[in-house]
Amino acid sequence: MSRKKLRESLYIMLFRLDFHSKEELLNQADIYLEDEIQDASIKDKEELRSKFNSVMEHLDEIDAQIEEKSSGWTVKRISKAELTVLRLAVFEILYDDDVPDGVAINEAVELSKLYCAEKAKGFVNGILASVVRSKESNVE
């Protein structure tokens, strides 16, 4: 399974976050991994499960970053599709050392073109660029 397809599968898994309780989410992830993606290897499924669990573990910090960078927008006001793209990309930027920041942003913009409103790509790009700038200023 390609990196792009893995990311899109993780997006689909994460989209369910706001529609289920935390207990139900683990079951939803299992259902998706077992029933809905046939072309994934066991290794791919383990990676998806691991990243899904990691996003869940860091969700409060991820959402705080999104709210901080979105100039008055709370996560409740952001469309679920855009929020999911942002959550995935912020996770990759802050917690996944295997994904360069530029790749995380570019892939988020591509996902927003597929799943979000026309104007979402600019919103997503702006928020993520701000997250990267903040991350870089904290490192220095």
N, CA and C of each residue as an Amber inpcrd file, in Angstrom:
protein
   420
   0.8500000  -1.1700000   0.0000000   0.0000000   0.0000000   0.0000000
   0.9000000   1.2390000   0.0000000   0.6210000   2.2010000  -0.8450000
   1.4430000   3.4030000  -0.9550000   1.2670000   4.2960000   0.2750000
   2.2130000   5.2060000   0.4830000   2.1190000   6.1650000   1.5980000
   0.8630000   7.0060000   1.4490000   0.5640000   7.4070000   0.2190000
  -0.6200000   8.2260000  -0.0410000  -1.8930000   7.4740000   0.3470000
  -1.9640000   6.2110000  -0.0170000  -3.1420000   5.3970000   0.3060000
  -3.2340000   5.1480000   1.8160000  -2.0910000   4.9300000   2.4670000
  -2.0910000   4.7850000   3.9240000  -2.6360000   6.0430000   4.6000000
  -2.1790000   7.2030000   4.1280000  -2.6310000   8.4750000   4.7000000
  -4.1270000   8.6570000   4.4760000  -4.6060000   8.3290000   3.2850000
  -6.0320000   8.4700000   3.0060000  -6.8570000   7.5030000   3.8750000
  -6.3470000   6.3080000   4.0790000  -7.0330000   5.3530000   4.9600000
  -7.0640000   5.8660000   6.3940000  -5.9670000   6.4490000   6.8500000
  -5.9430000   7.0200000   8.1940000  -6.9260000   8.1870000   8.2940000
  -7.0090000   8.9940000   7.2420000  -7.9970000  10.0820000   7.2060000
  -9.4110000   9.5080000   7.4030000  -9.7350000   8.4660000   6.6930000
 -11.0690000   7.8530000   6.7850000 -11.3210000   7.3420000   8.2050000
 -10.3120000   6.7270000   8.7970000 -10.4540000   6.2520000  10.1740000
 -10.6680000   7.4200000  11.1350000  -9.8950000   8.4840000  10.9620000
  -9.9700000   9.6360000  11.8630000 -11.2520000  10.4380000  11.6800000
 -11.8340000  10.3720000  10.5050000 -13.0740000  11.1190000  10.2600000
 -14.1560000  10.7050000  11.2600000 -14.0860000   9.5140000  11.7690000
 -15.0970000   8.9760000  12.6810000 -14.9680000   9.5180000  14.1040000
 -13.9060000  10.2500000  14.4140000 -13.6350000  10.6910000  15.7800000
 -14.8030000  11.4180000  16.4390000 -15.4230000  12.3150000  15.7430000
 -16.4680000  13.1400000  16.3430000 -17.8490000  12.5000000  16.3070000
 -17.9380000  11.2910000  15.8000000 -19.2350000  10.6390000  15.6670000
 -19.4140000   9.4450000  16.6050000 -18.3580000   9.0870000  17.3280000
 -18.4070000   7.9050000  18.1990000 -17.7040000   8.2020000  19.5140000
 -18.0810000   7.4710000  20.5470000 -17.3710000   7.5720000  21.8240000
 -15.9860000   6.9500000  21.6580000 -15.1020000   7.2320000  22.6050000
 -13.7510000   6.6760000  22.5150000 -13.7780000   5.1510000  22.5230000
 -14.6800000   4.5710000  23.2930000 -14.7780000   3.1140000  23.3400000
 -15.2300000   2.5570000  21.9840000 -16.1980000   3.2130000  21.3700000
 -16.6920000   2.7640000  20.0610000 -15.6380000   2.9430000  18.9680000
 -14.7910000   3.9490000  19.1110000 -13.8000000   4.2390000  18.0760000
 -12.8390000   3.0820000  17.8550000 -12.4430000   2.4350000  18.9180000
 -11.5310000   1.2960000  18.7610000 -12.2080000   0.1880000  17.9690000
 -13.4710000  -0.0330000  18.2250000 -14.2360000  -1.0190000  17.4540000
 -14.3830000  -0.5690000  15.9980000 -14.6520000   0.7060000  15.7920000
 -14.7700000   1.2520000  14.4320000 -13.4580000   1.0720000  13.6690000
 -12.3420000   1.3120000  14.3410000 -11.0300000   1.1360000  13.6960000
 -10.8370000  -0.3240000  13.2950000 -11.2060000  -1.2310000  14.1860000
 -11.0800000  -2.6650000  13.8760000 -11.9380000  -3.0430000  12.6800000
 -13.1660000  -2.5520000  12.6550000 -14.0700000  -2.8520000  11.5420000
 -13.4700000  -2.3470000  10.2350000 -12.9770000  -1.1230000  10.2310000
 -12.3900000  -0.5610000   9.0180000 -11.1890000  -1.3900000   8.5630000
 -10.3140000  -1.6940000   9.4990000  -9.0880000  -2.4150000   9.1520000
  -9.3620000  -3.8330000   8.6740000 -10.3600000  -4.4690000   9.2160000
 -10.6510000  -5.8620000   8.8500000 -11.5770000  -5.9930000   7.6430000
 -12.5310000  -5.0800000   7.5260000 -13.5760000  -5.2620000   6.5150000
 -13.4880000  -4.3310000   5.3110000 -12.9060000  -3.1550000   5.4840000
 -13.0150000  -2.1540000   4.4340000 -11.7580000  -1.9550000   3.6010000
 -10.6160000  -2.3880000   4.0780000  -9.4120000  -2.2590000   3.2480000
  -8.8180000  -3.6430000   3.0220000  -9.0570000  -4.1390000   1.8690000
  -8.6280000  -5.4910000   1.5150000  -7.1950000  -5.5370000   1.0020000
  -6.7140000  -4.4310000   0.4510000  -5.3920000  -4.4410000  -0.1830000
  -4.2470000  -4.1130000   0.7740000  -4.5430000  -3.9820000   2.0700000
  -3.4990000  -3.6430000   3.0370000  -2.8650000  -4.9030000   3.6130000
  -1.5670000  -4.8510000   3.7520000  -0.8530000  -5.9670000   4.3810000
  -1.0400000  -5.8900000   5.8970000  -0.6350000  -6.9220000   6.5710000
  -0.7010000  -6.9180000   8.0380000   0.1530000  -5.7720000   8.5810000
   1.3100000  -5.5590000   7.9840000   2.1970000  -4.4620000   8.4040000
   1.5060000  -3.1020000   8.2160000   0.8380000  -2.9130000   7.0810000
   0.1140000  -1.6650000   6.8300000  -0.9890000  -1.4620000   7.8670000
  -1.7150000  -2.5140000   8.1620000  -2.8060000  -2.4170000   9.1410000
  -2.2660000  -2.1010000  10.5290000  -1.1350000  -2.6890000  10.8840000
  -0.5130000  -2.3900000  12.1760000  -0.0680000  -0.9340000  12.2370000
   0.4800000  -0.4390000  11.1330000   0.9020000   0.9670000  11.0920000
  -0.3070000   1.9020000  11.2130000  -1.3720000   1.5780000  10.5020000
  -2.5910000   2.3890000  10.5920000  -3.1470000   2.3880000  12.0150000
  -3.2130000   1.2240000  12.6200000  -3.7260000   1.1240000  13.9900000
  -2.8430000   1.9350000  14.9530000  -1.5360000   1.8190000  14.7980000
  -0.6060000   2.5410000  15.6590000  -0.7670000   4.0550000  15.5100000
  -0.8410000   4.5260000  14.2790000  -0.9950000   5.9700000  14.0540000
  -2.3600000   6.4580000  14.5330000  -3.3990000   5.6790000  14.3050000
  -4.7330000   6.0390000  14.7810000  -4.7000000   6.1900000  16.3080000
  -4.1230000   5.2170000  16.9980000  -4.0450000   5.2640000  18.4600000
  -3.2140000   6.4510000  18.9320000  -2.1550000   6.7580000  18.1950000
  -1.3040000   7.8850000  18.5630000  -2.0400000   9.2170000  18.3920000
  -2.7980000   9.3510000  17.3220000  -3.5970000  10.5710000  17.1470000
  -4.5930000  10.6900000  18.2980000  -5.2570000   9.5950000  18.6380000
  -6.2150000   9.6110000  19.7480000  -5.5200000  10.0410000  21.0510000
  -4.3270000   9.5400000  21.2650000  -3.5660000   9.8570000  22.4740000
  -3.2240000  11.3450000  22.5480000  -2.9490000  11.9570000  21.4100000
  -2.5290000  13.3610000  21.3600000  -3.6490000  14.3090000  20.9070000
  -4.8670000  13.8240000  20.8560000  -5.9620000  14.6050000  20.2640000
  -6.1660000  15.9610000  20.9390000  -6.0950000  16.0210000  22.2520000
  -6.2990000  17.3020000  22.9350000  -5.2370000  18.3180000  22.5360000
  -3.9740000  17.8820000  22.4510000  -2.9010000  18.7990000  22.0540000
  -3.0420000  19.2090000  20.5900000  -3.4350000  18.2670000  19.7510000
  -3.6260000  18.5520000  18.3280000  -4.7400000  19.5770000  18.1500000
  -5.8700000  19.3440000  18.8090000  -6.9910000  20.2840000  18.7010000
  -6.6290000  21.6590000  19.2610000  -5.8530000  21.6910000  20.3310000
  -5.4200000  22.9740000  20.8970000  -4.5670000  23.7420000  19.8830000
  -3.6900000  23.0410000  19.1710000  -2.8750000  23.6890000  18.1380000
  -3.7520000  24.2510000  17.0240000  -4.7340000  23.4690000  16.6090000
  -5.6280000  23.9110000  15.5330000  -6.3900000  25.1620000  15.9690000
  -6.9360000  25.1480000  17.1680000  -7.6860000  26.3100000  17.6500000
  -6.7900000  27.5290000  17.8000000  -5.5860000  27.3190000  18.3220000
  -4.6520000  28.4260000  18.5170000  -4.2800000  29.0880000  17.1890000
  -4.1310000  28.2880000  16.1450000  -3.6630000  28.8100000  14.8590000
  -4.8040000  29.2550000  13.9290000  -6.0430000  28.9830000  14.3170000
  -7.1430000  29.2610000  13.3880000  -7.9060000  30.5530000  13.6880000
  -7.3020000  31.4560000  14.3800000  -7.8430000  32.8020000  14.5880000
  -9.3320000  32.8330000  14.9250000  -9.6540000  32.3410000  16.0970000
 -11.0230000  32.4510000  16.5710000 -11.9540000  31.3200000  16.1810000
 -11.4940000  30.3890000  15.4100000 -12.3180000  29.2330000  15.0510000
 -12.0680000  28.1320000  16.0800000 -13.1280000  27.6210000  16.6570000
 -12.9760000  26.4630000  17.5290000 -13.0910000  25.2130000  16.6650000
 -12.6450000  24.0860000  17.1850000 -12.7380000  22.8570000  16.4040000
 -14.1980000  22.4950000  16.1360000 -15.1010000  22.9640000  16.9720000
 -16.5290000  22.6860000  16.7470000 -17.0950000  23.4470000  15.5460000
 -16.4640000  24.5720000  15.1700000 -16.9380000  25.3690000  14.0420000
 -16.3360000  24.9520000  12.7030000 -15.2400000  24.2250000  12.7460000
 -14.5630000  23.7940000  11.5240000 -15.2890000  22.5630000  10.9830000
 -15.5020000  22.5160000   9.6730000 -16.1830000  21.3540000   9.0950000
 -15.4220000  20.0830000   9.4500000 -16.1340000  18.9910000   9.5860000
 -15.5180000  17.7200000  10.0100000 -14.4640000  17.2430000   9.0060000
 -14.6990000  17.4590000   7.7330000 -13.7150000  17.0390000   6.7300000
 -12.4210000  17.8420000   6.8820000 -12.5350000  19.1600000   7.0140000
 -11.3550000  20.0060000   7.1760000 -10.6580000  19.7130000   8.4970000
 -11.4350000  19.5360000   9.5460000 -10.8650000  19.2390000  10.8540000
 -10.0660000  17.9370000  10.8240000 -10.5850000  16.9470000  10.1420000
  -9.8900000  15.6650000  10.0540000  -8.5810000  15.8100000   9.2890000
  -8.5950000  16.5560000   8.2020000  -7.3580000  16.8140000   7.4520000
  -6.3500000  17.5210000   8.3580000  -6.8130000  18.5240000   9.0790000
  -5.9190000  19.2680000   9.9660000  -5.3770000  18.3860000  11.0810000
  -6.2360000  17.5830000  11.6880000  -5.7810000  16.7030000  12.7650000
  -4.6880000  15.7570000  12.2770000  -4.9010000  15.1720000  11.1240000
  -3.9250000  14.2420000  10.5740000  -2.5970000  14.9500000  10.3030000
  -2.6640000  16.1020000   9.6750000  -1.4340000  16.8200000   9.3200000
  -0.7160000  17.3620000  10.5570000  -1.4510000  17.8900000  11.5210000
  -0.8110000  18.3870000  12.7470000  -0.1480000  17.2260000  13.4780000
  -0.8010000  16.0750000  13.4970000  -0.1730000  14.8850000  14.0790000
   1.1500000  14.5850000  13.3750000   1.1310000  14.5850000  12.0500000
   2.3550000  14.2740000  11.3030000   3.4470000  15.3050000  11.5730000
   3.0660000  16.5750000  11.6360000   4.0500000  17.6480000  11.8560000
   4.6630000  17.5560000  13.2510000   3.8500000  17.3220000  14.2490000
   4.3280000  17.3680000  15.6290000   4.8170000  16.0390000  16.1890000
   4.2670000  14.9280000  15.7000000   4.5270000  13.6570000  16.3670000
   5.0580000  12.5390000  15.4700000   5.1040000  12.7360000  14.1760000
   5.5640000  11.6710000  13.2760000   6.8500000  12.1130000  12.5860000
   7.9710000  11.6790000  13.1330000   9.2780000  12.0930000  12.6110000
   9.5760000  11.5290000  11.2260000   8.8080000  10.5460000  10.7870000
   9.0250000   9.9480000   9.4730000   8.4610000  10.7990000   8.3280000
   7.6530000  11.8070000   8.6630000   7.0130000  12.6350000   7.6400000
   7.5730000  14.0550000   7.7140000   8.2760000  14.4970000   6.6760000
   8.7530000  15.8870000   6.6520000   7.5660000  16.8630000   6.6840000
   7.7710000  18.0040000   7.3090000   6.6900000  18.9870000   7.4600000
   6.0860000  19.3900000   6.1170000   6.9330000  19.6230000   5.1230000
   6.4340000  20.0200000   3.8060000   5.5590000  18.9550000   3.1670000
   5.9190000  17.7090000   3.3610000   5.1170000  16.6010000   2.8380000
   3.7680000  16.5570000   3.5540000   3.7860000  16.7330000   4.8790000
   2.5370000  16.7320000   5.6470000   1.5890000  17.8190000   5.1350000
   2.1290000  19.0020000   4.8740000   1.2940000  20.1040000   4.3770000
   0.7840000  19.8030000   2.9730000   1.6730000  19.3830000   2.0850000
   1.2590000  19.0980000   0.7040000   0.1940000  18.0060000   0.6450000
   0.3890000  16.9530000   1.4190000  -0.5770000  15.8600000   1.4140000
  -1.9090000  16.2910000   2.0310000  -1.8590000  17.1620000   3.0370000
  -3.0960000  17.6860000   3.6280000  -3.8680000  18.5110000   2.6080000
  -3.1620000  19.3230000   1.8520000  -3.8260000  20.1210000   0.8070000
  -4.4600000  19.1910000  -0.2340000  -3.7490000  18.1350000  -0.6080000
  -4.3100000  17.1720000  -1.5690000  -5.5500000  16.4840000  -1.0040000
  -5.5130000  16.0860000   0.2640000  -6.7020000  15.4840000   0.8810000
  -7.8560000  16.4800000   0.9290000  -7.5400000  17.7440000   1.2040000
  -8.6090000  18.7500000   1.2560000  -9.2440000  18.9550000  -0.1140000
  -8.4720000  18.7970000  -1.1740000  -9.0410000  18.8880000  -2.5220000
 -10.0180000  17.7480000  -2.7860000  -9.7450000  16.5760000  -2.2050000
 -10.6080000  15.4150000  -2.4010000 -11.8700000  15.4470000  -1.5350000
 -11.7290000  15.8760000  -0.2880000 -12.7930000  15.6780000   0.6850000
 -13.4560000  16.9500000   1.2090000 -12.8950000  18.1150000   0.9140000
 -13.3800000  19.3450000   1.5340000 -13.9420000  20.3230000   0.4990000
 -14.4870000  21.4030000   1.0060000 -15.0020000  22.4750000   0.1490000
 -13.8560000  23.0970000  -0.6490000 -14.2050000  23.7480000  -1.7310000
 -13.2250000  24.3430000  -2.6490000 -12.2110000  25.2440000  -1.9510000
 -12.6690000  26.0790000  -1.0190000 -11.7870000  27.0540000  -0.3770000
 -10.9810000  26.4660000   0.7770000 -11.2060000  25.2280000   1.1070000
 -10.5730000  24.6180000   2.2780000  -9.0560000  24.5350000   2.1510000
  -8.5500000  24.3330000   0.9420000  -7.1060000  24.1280000   0.8020000
  -6.3090000  25.3240000   1.3120000  -6.7960000  26.5300000   1.0930000
  -6.1110000  27.7250000   1.5930000  -6.1500000  27.8080000   3.1090000
  -7.3010000  27.4920000   3.6820000  -7.4650000  27.4760000   5.1330000
  -6.5260000  26.4400000   5.7550000  -6.5400000  25.2410000   5.2130000
  -5.6970000  24.1490000   5.7060000  -4.2200000  24.5330000   5.5790000
  -3.8200000  25.0350000   4.4380000  -2.4280000  25.4240000   4.2100000
  -1.9890000  26.4920000   5.2110000  -2.8350000  27.4780000   5.4410000
  -2.4930000  28.5660000   6.3600000  -2.3220000  28.0870000   7.7890000
  -3.2300000  27.2650000   8.2570000  -3.1470000  26.7350000   9.6270000
  -1.8620000  25.9060000   9.7810000  -1.6210000  25.0260000   8.8260000
  -0.4720000  24.1330000   8.9320000   0.8540000  24.8890000   8.8240000
   0.9090000  25.8960000   7.9800000   2.1230000  26.7090000   7.8880000
   2.4010000  27.3820000   9.2320000   1.3570000  27.8240000   9.8970000
   1.4990000  28.4430000  11.2070000   1.9800000  27.4430000  12.2600000
   1.4810000  26.2120000  12.1910000   1.9320000  25.1590000  13.1130000
   3.4230000  24.8890000  12.9020000   3.8510000  24.8110000  11.6600000
   5.2590000  24.5510000  11.3570000   6.1260000  25.7110000  11.8550000
   5.6990000  26.9560000  11.6110000   6.4820000  28.1100000  12.0930000
   6.6090000  28.0740000  13.6100000   5.5390000  27.7640000  14.2780000
   5.5580000  27.6850000  15.7450000   6.4920000  26.5740000  16.2200000
   6.4280000  25.4430000  15.5560000   7.2990000  24.3040000  15.9010000
   8.7680000  24.7010000  15.7160000   9.0670000  25.3520000  14.6160000
  10.4400000  25.7340000  14.3170000  10.9540000  26.7820000  15.3170000
  10.0950000  27.7070000  15.7200000  10.5410000  28.7340000  16.6790000
  10.7400000  28.1340000  18.0660000  10.0430000  27.0580000  18.3950000
  10.2300000  26.3790000  19.6780000  11.5020000  25.5620000  19.7180000
  11.9960000  25.1340000  18.5480000  13.2070000  24.3260000  18.4690000
  14.4450000  25.1910000  18.6620000  14.3680000  26.4160000  18.1700000
  15.5430000  27.3150000  18.2040000  15.8560000  27.8080000  19.5830000
